[in-house]
Amino acid sequence: MNALRAVLVLALLALGARAGGRLARAEYELVGPLARVELETEAGDRVKLAGELSAGERRRVVLAVPGPERAASVKDRAEPRARWAQDDEVARGRVRFLRWLPDADDGLEELPPGLRARSRPPVARDRAAAGLAAACVLAATLAGLFAARRRAAWVLAVGATGGVLAAFVVRGSASALASARVVEGEFGTERWLRVHASAEALILAADELEAPGRLVVDPPTARLEVEQGLASGCVTVRSARARLFWSSWTDAVPTLAFAGNRWRDLELVHARRAGEWSTLGPWKCGAERPAGTPGTPAEGWLLAGLPQGVDVLLARVRDPDGVVWVRLTE
């Protein structure tokens, strides 16, 4: 049991140690019994810590705490307010703030300027919006229902028809990109940029948090809520009507190039050579590069922000967490 506790503490320490951007790092001492621990900053950002400590159990953890994008110096940051569930019938637990930890260097400033200037995925949450056409259909349906109120069969027919038409004309953002993961690279460089983007809720897996990273929020002043657990290696960042971006660097993949793919199977590949786009389709690891057919990628957002006058390779790959797009320039 002691060994398990030590592993959990180390996991949380590693989790918080790489926070950056809108996330600062605060060290806390937790003494059980504790449940439903919450922190609140001066700006109204919140941290929710899932999990419970039994009576007398003691942990020292590092938590990712939201703050301003350009935070004050460590000594000037205010201590977040803490609250937790308490039971008067048993000994009460304790949540004690120990210190702010220095901001970690995320290494992003060392990446090539061209990579740092790439446009971020245009993520947005799907929302249906009833426009003027839907309002007209609704009005016509109500009028029809009133006119046919004495005939049950007509009422059912008018109501069903109006409902179908209203659903058809409601404008929804069905094509909106709710989340995306992109690796931005330049052939011949040692490090590439990795961006995980999501609208309103961003789930950061344990492997993403192992590397230095930076959380950017659009708009920058949006309030954040961070959820993390005592027994989980992932963190969820939420912010209503905001776009969330976690940026970090990753080692370049020297086995992937225009000349050949000795990296992994690619689900879908597009290429721009000498200014002309073509769709290559799937490209198996170790196989010759497909000839392809002329045409631009259907995923138009991938073209935004790419430099002009250079060759481009776009590849879609899949890992245990889902789809990743790789955008490479030469």
Salt bridges, closest charged atoms under 4 A:
GLU27 OE2 - ARG60 NE 3.82
GLU27 OE1 - ARG99 NE 2.62
GLU29 OE2 - ARG58 NH1 3.07
GLU29 OE1 - ARG94 NH2 3.23
GLU29 OE1 - ARG96 NH2 3.13
GLU38 OE1 - ARG46 NH1 3.93
GLU38 OE1 - ARG83 NH2 3.17
GLU40 OE1 - ARG46 NH1 3.60
GLU40 OE2 - ARG81 NH2 3.56
GLU40 OE1 - ARG83 NH1 3.41
ASP45 OD2 - ARG22 NH2 3.53
GLU57 OE2 - ARG5 NE 3.43
GLU57 OE2 - ARG59 NH2 3.00
ASP88 OD1 - ARG92 NH2 2.19
ASP103 OD2 - ARG77 NH2 3.01
ASP106 OD2 - ARG214 NE 2.72
GLU109 OE1 - ARG116 NH1 3.67
GLU109 OE2 - ARG214 NH2 3.39
GLU110 OE1 - ARG191 NH1 3.51
GLU184 OE1 - ARG118 NH1 2.55
GLU184 OE2 - ARG327 NH2 2.65
GLU200 OE2 - ARG127 NH2 2.39
GLU208 OE2 - HIS196 ND1 2.88
ASP218 OD2 - ARG243 NH2 2.79
GLU225 OE1 - LYS48 NZ 3.71
GLU227 OE2 - ARG238 NE 3.11
ASP265 OD2 - LYS284 NZ 3.85
GLU267 OE1 - ARG316 NE 3.09
GLU267 OE2 - ARG318 NE 2.80
GLU299 OE1 - HIS270 NE2 3.76
ASP311 OD2 - ARG273 NH1 3.10
ASP319 OD1 - ARG181 NH2 2.68
GLU330 OE1 - ARG273 NH1 3.28
